[in-house]
């Protein structure tokens, strides 16, 4: 199983960022997928999930209305569109094939600074 997240970087509050995660080594199209994040000094936090077909999506309250999860089962890629980014969104972001993040890949860092 390989999960490679990318797209992080430095963003201003109120800005947008699009994260991607390319998956390989398993049947991506048959697997629900998740985004998690870990801020400095804090634990791993599940923030969003999407069903295998992409028809069902879930978000935690703090990102609802600002973040959008999606997937492309042809490209084996998971996305997280982050809009109206807040300081508290700064974290290392991971994609995972389980909602605890036990099977997560390399993360991508999102830094929020004005």
ChimeraX attribute file (.defattr): number of C-alpha atoms within 10 A of each C-alpha:
attribute: neighborCount
match mode: 1-to-1
recipient: residues
	/A:1	11
	/A:2	15
	/A:3	23
	/A:4	19
	/A:5	25
	/A:6	20
	/A:7	16
	/A:8	19
	/A:9	14
	/A:10	14
	/A:11	18
	/A:12	15
	/A:13	18
	/A:14	13
	/A:15	13
	/A:16	15
	/A:17	19
	/A:18	16
	/A:19	22
	/A:20	23
	/A:21	25
	/A:22	19
	/A:23	23
	/A:24	13
	/A:25	8
	/A:26	12
	/A:27	12
	/A:28	22
	/A:29	19
	/A:30	11
	/A:31	15
	/A:32	19
	/A:33	23
	/A:34	27
	/A:35	28
	/A:36	22
	/A:37	24
	/A:38	18
	/A:39	16
	/A:40	10
	/A:41	6
	/A:42	9
	/A:43	9
	/A:44	17
	/A:45	17
	/A:46	21
	/A:47	20
	/A:48	23
	/A:49	25
	/A:50	20
	/A:51	17
	/A:52	17
	/A:53	15
	/A:54	17
	/A:55	8
	/A:56	12
	/A:57	16
	/A:58	14
	/A:59	19
	/A:60	13
	/A:61	10
	/A:62	11
	/A:63	17
	/A:64	12
	/A:65	12
	/A:66	15
	/A:67	20
	/A:68	18
	/A:69	24
	/A:70	20
	/A:71	23
	/A:72	14
	/A:73	17
	/A:74	8
	/A:75	11
	/A:76	16
	/A:77	19
	/A:78	26
	/A:79	21
	/A:80	21
	/A:81	14
	/A:82	20
	/A:83	17
	/A:84	15
	/A:85	20
	/A:86	18
	/A:87	14
	/A:88	11
	/A:89	19
	/A:90	22
	/A:91	21
	/A:92	18
	/A:93	28
	/A:94	28
	/A:95	33
	/A:96	28
	/A:97	21
	/A:98	17
	/A:99	19
	/A:100	14
	/A:101	18
	/A:102	9
	/A:103	14
	/A:104	21
	/A:105	20
	/A:106	15
	/A:107	22
	/A:108	21
	/A:109	20
	/A:110	22
	/A:111	17
	/A:112	19
	/A:113	11
	/A:114	8
